[in-house]
Amino acid sequence: MSTSLETCSDPVEAATEPAGPRERHICRIGGLPIAATDRAEAAELMAALALGRRGTGRPPAYITSANGQVLSVCAGNPELRRLFETADIIHADGMSLVFAARLLSRQPLPERVATTDLFHDVAGLAERYGLSFYLLGATPEGIARATSAVRRQYPNLRIAGSHHGYTAPEDEAALVRSIAAAAPDILWIGMGVPREQRFAVRWREQLAGVGVIKTSGGLFDFLSGASPRAPRWMQSCGLEWLYRMLNEPGRLGLRYLTTNPHAVYILLRQTR
């Protein structure tokens, strides 16, 4: 994991700026360096990083998330593992990581930092501090619905632009130039693992002027209402994967039934 975030700007007055970064701890969970932070701290740090990069011409901070599926795939895919370890921050977007840290690590994770929840935390801060978002991912219809839903829920949020996630490889450079010209403070990329990580790492230098890149998985399906969230009790018990699998057995059944046992093994062997 990059250590470049340790040198970001000092905190400024809370009335006009988000809190600056405090001392952060990293847990080695399932073999990946996971930030030991709660959602509120994660949101404040994202906002501070975005504002700190305005006008600097520096490449954006790159933030991603890990769950059991990610741990399983990274264990057998060195290229994907490097994509994650290149990130400045990796959040725990799975309760299995939180449980493993509490049982096996001297530095437990305060809570799960699910991107679907974190988006709303950051959006509230963005309205307060004047941050802008760019939404990239989903189908053309899906991203249009998600963008409309975000505009309704956060009327004072600046949306610098949005685009679907089905751009042909030969058209990516033009899309990146368009995003760079819009200069959003935070670029949310929802293309799924590992495509969104590859996009972030491949184009990070060309996206100088963007403050933060946050990979987001299926975020836009949740924002648009296409995918329902699991009940809170299932989220707290680490059973959101089961709820999703029961809702989409054809797409998710084999994935979870194969990666979950492997993830448990990795968590037990590679958490410290």
C-alpha positions as CSV (number, residue, x, y, z in Angstrom):
1,M,0.0,0.0,0.0
2,S,1.3,3.5,-0.9
3,T,2.3,5.7,2.0
4,S,1.8,8.9,0.2
5,L,-1.3,9.8,2.2
6,E,0.8,10.3,5.3
7,T,1.9,13.7,3.9
8,C,-1.4,15.2,3.1
9,S,-2.2,18.8,4.2
10,D,-2.7,19.8,7.8
11,P,-6.3,19.9,9.2
12,V,-8.1,23.2,8.8
13,E,-11.0,24.8,10.6
14,A,-13.9,22.4,11.0
15,A,-16.4,25.1,10.1
16,T,-15.2,25.2,6.5
17,E,-13.2,22.1,5.8
18,P,-13.3,18.4,6.7
19,A,-11.0,17.1,9.4
20,G,-7.6,16.3,8.3
21,P,-6.1,12.8,8.6
22,R,-5.2,11.5,12.0
23,E,-2.7,8.7,12.8
24,R,-4.0,5.7,11.0
25,H,-3.4,2.0,11.7
26,I,-3.2,-0.8,9.2
27,C,-4.3,-4.4,9.9
28,R,-3.0,-7.3,7.8
29,I,-6.3,-9.0,7.1
30,G,-6.4,-12.0,4.8
31,G,-3.0,-10.9,3.4
32,L,-4.1,-7.4,2.5
33,P,-3.3,-4.1,4.3
34,I,-6.7,-2.9,5.6
35,A,-7.3,0.5,7.1
36,A,-8.5,0.4,10.7
37,T,-11.0,3.2,10.4
38,D,-14.7,3.7,10.9
39,R,-17.1,5.1,8.3
40,A,-17.1,8.7,9.7
41,E,-13.3,8.8,9.7
42,A,-13.1,7.3,6.2
43,A,-15.6,9.9,4.8
44,E,-13.7,12.8,6.4
45,L,-10.4,11.6,5.1
46,M,-11.8,11.2,1.5
47,A,-13.2,14.8,1.7
48,A,-9.9,16.1,3.1
49,L,-7.8,14.3,0.4
50,A,-10.1,15.6,-2.4
51,L,-9.8,19.2,-1.2
52,G,-6.1,18.9,-0.6
53,R,-5.5,18.0,-4.2
54,R,-7.4,20.8,-5.8
55,G,-5.2,22.9,-8.1
56,T,-2.1,20.8,-7.3
57,G,-1.9,18.8,-10.6
58,R,-1.2,15.7,-8.6
59,P,-2.7,12.3,-9.5
60,P,-5.7,11.4,-7.5
61,A,-5.6,9.3,-4.3
62,Y,-6.8,5.8,-5.1
63,I,-9.1,4.1,-2.6
64,T,-10.6,0.7,-3.0
65,S,-12.3,-1.9,-0.8
66,A,-12.0,-5.6,0.0
67,N,-14.4,-8.4,1.0
68,G,-14.2,-12.2,1.1
69,Q,-14.4,-12.5,-2.7
70,V,-11.5,-10.1,-3.2
71,L,-9.4,-12.0,-0.7
72,S,-10.1,-15.3,-2.4
73,V,-9.3,-14.0,-5.9
74,C,-6.2,-12.0,-4.8
75,A,-4.8,-15.1,-3.2
76,G,-4.5,-16.8,-6.6
77,N,-4.0,-13.8,-8.9
78,P,-0.8,-11.8,-8.3
79,E,-1.8,-9.2,-10.9
80,L,-5.0,-8.5,-9.1
81,R,-3.2,-8.5,-5.7
82,R,-0.9,-5.8,-7.0
83,L,-3.8,-3.7,-8.2
84,F,-5.1,-3.7,-4.6
85,E,-1.7,-3.1,-2.9
86,T,-1.2,-0.2,-5.2
87,A,-4.1,1.6,-3.5
88,D,-3.5,4.3,-1.0
89,I,-6.3,3.0,1.2
90,I,-8.2,-0.3,1.3
91,H,-11.4,-0.3,3.3
92,A,-13.1,-3.4,4.8
93,D,-16.2,-3.8,2.7
94,G,-17.1,-7.2,4.3
95,M,-18.1,-8.2,7.8
96,S,-15.9,-11.3,7.5
97,L,-12.8,-9.1,7.6
98,V,-14.2,-7.2,10.7
99,F,-14.9,-10.5,12.5
100,A,-11.4,-11.9,11.6
101,A,-9.7,-8.7,12.9
102,R,-11.6,-8.8,16.2
103,L,-10.6,-12.5,16.7
104,L,-7.1,-12.5,15.4
105,S,-5.6,-9.1,15.3
106,R,-4.2,-6.8,18.1
107,Q,-5.7,-3.9,16.1
108,P,-9.4,-4.7,15.5
109,L,-11.4,-2.9,12.8
110,P,-13.9,-0.5,14.3
111,E,-16.6,-1.4,11.8
112,R,-17.4,-2.4,8.2
113,V,-16.9,0.5,5.7
114,A,-19.3,-0.6,3.0
115,T,-19.1,1.6,-0.1
116,T,-22.9,1.7,-0.4
117,D,-23.1,3.4,3.0
118,L,-19.9,5.4,2.7
119,F,-21.2,7.1,-0.5
120,H,-24.0,8.7,1.6
121,D,-21.6,9.8,4.3
122,V,-19.3,11.5,1.8
123,A,-22.2,13.0,-0.2
124,G,-23.4,14.8,3.0
125,L,-19.9,16.2,3.5
126,A,-19.7,17.1,-0.2
127,E,-22.8,19.3,0.1
128,R,-21.3,21.0,3.1
129,Y,-17.8,21.6,1.6
130,G,-18.7,22.1,-2.0
131,L,-17.2,18.9,-3.3
132,S,-18.1,17.6,-6.8
133,F,-18.7,14.0,-7.9
134,Y,-18.4,12.1,-11.2
135,L,-20.3,8.8,-11.4
136,L,-18.8,6.2,-13.8
137,G,-20.2,2.7,-14.3
138,A,-23.4,0.6,-14.7
139,T,-25.4,0.5,-17.9
140,P,-26.5,3.7,-19.7
141,E,-30.0,3.3,-18.1
142,G,-28.6,2.3,-14.7
143,I,-26.3,5.3,-14.4
144,A,-29.0,7.7,-15.5
145,R,-31.3,6.4,-12.8
146,A,-28.6,6.4,-10.2
147,T,-27.6,10.0,-11.1
148,S,-31.2,11.1,-10.9
149,A,-31.6,9.5,-7.5
150,V,-28.5,11.1,-6.2
151,R,-29.6,14.6,-7.4
152,R,-33.0,14.1,-5.7
153,Q,-31.5,13.0,-2.4
154,Y,-28.7,15.6,-2.4
155,P,-30.0,18.6,-4.2
156,N,-26.9,20.8,-3.2
157,L,-24.4,18.2,-4.4
158,R,-22.4,19.2,-7.5
159,I,-22.4,16.4,-10.1
160,A,-19.5,17.2,-12.5
161,G,-20.7,14.4,-14.9
162,S,-21.7,10.8,-15.3
163,H,-21.0,8.0,-17.8
164,H,-21.9,4.4,-18.2
165,G,-19.3,1.7,-17.7
166,Y,-19.5,-0.1,-21.1
167,T,-16.9,2.0,-23.0
168,A,-14.9,0.2,-25.6
169,P,-11.1,0.0,-24.9
170,E,-10.4,2.2,-27.9
171,D,-12.7,4.9,-26.5
172,E,-11.3,4.9,-22.9
173,A,-8.7,7.6,-23.6
174,A,-11.3,10.1,-24.8
175,L,-13.5,9.3,-21.8
176,V,-10.6,9.9,-19.4
177,R,-9.8,13.2,-21.1
178,S,-13.4,14.2,-20.6
179,I,-13.4,13.3,-16.9
180,A,-10.0,15.1,-16.4
181,A,-11.5,18.2,-18.0
182,A,-14.5,18.0,-15.6
183,A,-12.0,17.8,-12.7
184,P,-14.4,16.2,-10.2
185,D,-13.2,16.1,-6.6
186,I,-14.2,12.5,-6.3
187,L,-14.6,10.0,-9.1
188,W,-16.8,7.0,-8.1
189,I,-16.1,4.0,-10.4
190,G,-18.5,1.1,-10.4
191,M,-17.4,-1.5,-12.9
192,G,-16.8,-4.5,-10.7
193,V,-13.7,-6.3,-9.6
194,P,-11.1,-6.3,-11.2
195,R,-12.1,-4.0,-14.1
196,E,-12.5,-0.9,-11.9
197,Q,-9.2,-1.4,-10.2
198,R,-7.5,-1.8,-13.6
199,F,-9.1,1.3,-14.9
200,A,-8.0,3.3,-11.8
201,V,-4.4,2.2,-12.0
202,R,-4.1,2.4,-15.8
203,W,-5.5,6.0,-16.0
204,R,-4.5,7.5,-12.6
205,E,-1.7,9.7,-14.0
206,Q,-3.9,11.0,-16.8
207,L,-6.6,11.9,-14.3
208,A,-4.4,14.5,-12.5
209,G,-6.8,17.2,-11.4
210,V,-9.3,14.6,-10.0
211,G,-9.0,14.5,-6.2
212,V,-9.9,11.0,-5.3
213,I,-10.8,7.8,-7.2
214,K,-13.0,5.4,-5.2
215,T,-13.8,2.0,-6.7
216,S,-17.4,1.2,-5.9
217,G,-18.5,-2.3,-7.2
218,G,-22.3,-2.4,-7.5
219,L,-22.9,1.0,-5.9
220,F,-25.0,2.4,-8.8
221,D,-27.4,-0.6,-8.8
222,F,-28.1,0.2,-5.1
223,L,-28.4,3.9,-5.7
224,S,-30.8,3.4,-8.6
225,G,-32.9,1.0,-6.6
226,A,-32.2,-1.9,-9.0
227,S,-30.6,-3.9,-6.2
228,P,-32.2,-3.8,-2.7
229,R,-30.0,-3.8,0.5
230,A,-30.2,-6.6,2.9
231,P,-32.0,-6.0,6.2
232,R,-29.9,-4.3,8.8
233,W,-29.7,-7.4,11.0
234,M,-28.3,-9.5,8.1
235,Q,-25.7,-6.8,7.4
236,S,-24.6,-6.7,11.0
237,C,-24.3,-10.5,11.2
238,G,-22.3,-10.7,8.0
239,L,-25.1,-12.3,6.0
240,E,-25.6,-9.6,3.3
241,W,-23.9,-12.0,0.8
242,L,-26.6,-14.6,1.5
243,Y,-29.4,-12.1,0.9
244,R,-27.8,-11.1,-2.4
245,M,-27.3,-14.7,-3.4
246,L,-30.9,-15.6,-2.7
247,N,-32.0,-12.6,-4.8
248,E,-29.6,-13.4,-7.7
249,P,-28.8,-17.1,-7.4
250,G,-27.9,-17.5,-11.1
251,R,-25.3,-14.7,-11.0
252,L,-24.0,-14.9,-7.5
253,G,-24.6,-18.5,-6.3
254,L,-21.5,-20.2,-7.7
255,R,-19.3,-17.2,-6.8
256,Y,-20.2,-17.1,-3.2
257,L,-20.3,-20.9,-2.7
258,T,-16.7,-21.2,-4.0
259,T,-15.1,-18.0,-2.8
260,N,-16.6,-17.9,0.8
261,P,-15.0,-21.1,2.1
262,H,-11.7,-20.1,0.5
263,A,-11.9,-16.6,2.1
264,V,-12.4,-18.1,5.5
265,Y,-9.3,-20.2,5.1
266,I,-7.3,-17.2,4.0
267,L,-8.6,-15.1,6.9
268,L,-7.6,-17.7,9.4
269,R,-4.1,-18.2,7.8
270,Q,-3.2,-14.6,6.8
271,T,-4.6,-12.3,9.5
272,R,-2.3,-10.7,12.0
